[in-house]
């Protein structure tokens, strides 16, 4: 490897399997020092197994890399704080926080229980808030406007395009997108960039949905997600802040930041008939060309993540 992340200190949640593990192993091979966080739960968030994080640490250290394990529950505020503190205690600092951890409890909205809603929101959205809050307090305390600190979150096509059977997951992932934008504006003065990844890969989450063919496995390997994440984690990515990037197989893309696509005007208060007519005249042609391809294209809106 080429040492592109030499001595960067990176904490990664959900790094015991899938995308998180691929990022951890590849980053360590590039010289980064890693905190591998994973509760070791099932896809639905039940159970725990400390060996999940420890297994990835063993892979890294056996290959000559540097890593420590953390089996904390990032949906717990104190556990998330302990993760950040472990990075500082183990390596002297924290340069990069990557929030990958997540669970699934899929149901249509009319079948979803409050518990199924809350469990997914807790891990994805509250968990990302928890780790980000503690990391941001630490980075702010350093008073280093010229630092190369990184916050890298994971959103999903399920939220960006509206997966019908994942209202809890979609809501959490769009919440993470909003949190990413907010942090990009709030933390840049402290030398922090904040970006999000929308990945398309074969993981135990997508496999649990039974929607991908075996011949897709190589091109949709979690290993193909790592390069863009490692780039954002490097010191070379200072220019990139407040963005959502897409990656699948050999493809890496950059989403546009939400922007106004059509607008109508009136000289005074709207008269209802005029408003109805102008809305129908101006907006459908602006919406449909953008919305329909997004729902049927390569981003696979029903896939998690």
Secondary structure, 3 states (H helix, E strand, C coil): CCCCCCCCEEEEECCCCHHHHHHHHHHHHCCCEEEEECCCCCCCCCCCCCHHHHHHHHHHHHCCCEEEEECCCCCCHHHHHHHHHHHHHHHCCCCEEEECCCCCCCECCCCCCHHHHHHHHHHHHHHHHHHHHHHHHHHHHHCCCCCCEEEEEEECHHHHCCCCCEHHHHHHHHHHHHHHHHHHHHHHHHCEEEEEEEEECCCHHHHHCCCCCHHHCCCCCCHHHHHHHHHHHCHHHCCCCCCEEEEECCEEEECCCCCCCCCCCCCCCCCHHHHHHHHHHHHHHHHHHHHHHHHHCCCCCCCCC
